[in-house]
Amino acid sequence: MRIKVFTAPHLHEALAKVRKDMGPEALILDRQQSKDASGSSLWHVHAALDNSNPVETAKPTVKEVKPTETRAQASPHVDATIRRLERLVEGLGNRESDSLRQALTDNAEQLAFDHLSKLGIAASHAFDMAGDFAQRKPTGSKTIRWSRRINPGQQQHTVLFSGPAGCGKSTLIAKLAAHYSMKGIRIALISTDTERMGGLDSLKAYASTLGVPFFPLNKLSDAANILRQTQSAQLLLIDSEGWSPRRDIGLRRQTGLWDAMQCTERFLVLPANMDEEDGMQLLAHHTASAMTHLAFSKLDETQKPGKIVNWSIAAGMPLGYCSFGPEVPEQMGWLTDQALTAMLSKASRDVTA
């Protein structure tokens, strides 16, 4: 039997080292937490693996299979293999979750871990956040990047919103335009969604209702003219054509237009009712369009709001606006660690009610 100690700043990182070095069959013997010379936390995981050679089994008799039989049996065989792999992956995930939960010695922290996991937060992130969540402290302050709220009253901001079709970009822009207009901020609305039939209609209608100028941005030569006409505006809000990882032609076409508008912030808008894996695929494309911030919409349309934590940490981008309803300008705000804690607490109460 081979026994080895794995050390890392976080428990889930040490467990990941165990899986990488010894595989899923490793047995966790002990977990210990200590401090290094600088006072930072360190986890030591003692793991063991049985090195005994497996007993050789007799080779099965190979039966000649006709091509027609192979084709008939291939599909159920593949399906069975996929099901076994899915069960294996699920089992590994459950094993990691159980190990992380057991490492929390406080009952309140274990309960917080359970609540965060039920909301869709990955086990490793739930482990890091459980202590603060149990004590009702701002959650995610150490694991998520946070950004300062924009202040168009002090300097001009040109803010772009991009994301998949139907993610709620136009509604969020309308909320922001109404919110800042009521504060006396001079607003201008711009849209690069000029190729799609009706793509300009909703934002143009919002602009007319609010009494703010609206400009379609179709080609590079339009940008200089729009910038001249909006010199006195304190906040320029830019809507864009929706795109997806499988069809990002519009994304590539619009990138030059965004560069010409000299955007100060570029928000990637992800709808909270989207499947988590689909959201991860979208995040993989954000580097091509130089997105700088994340925004979340439709937070009222999901039972698993914790997925935005997984997206945020995976993207490594600072958080900004969130939207959770169709009303303008209500149900919108800037995400902070306090706001995230309040949202997760409410969602947890709703789930357990």
Buried (B, 14 or more C-beta within 10 A) or exposed (E): EEEBEBBBEBBBBBBBBBBEEBEEEBEBEEBEEEEEEEEEEBBBBBBBBEEEEEEEEEEEEEEEEEEEEEEEEEEEEEEEEEEEEEEEEEEEEEBBBEBBBEBBEEEEBBBBBBBBBBBBBBBBBBBBBBBBBBEEEBBBBEBBBBBEEBEBEEEBBBBBBBBBBEBBBBBBBBBBBBBBBEEEBBBBBBBBBBEEEEBBEBBBEBBEEBEBBBBBBBEEEBBEEBBEEBEEBBBBBBBBBBBBBEEBEBBEEBBEBBEBBEBBBBBBBBBBBBEBEBBBEBBEBBEEBEBBBBBBBBBEBBEBBBBBBBBBBBBEBBBBBBBBBEEBBEBBBBBBBEBBBBBBBEBBEEEEE
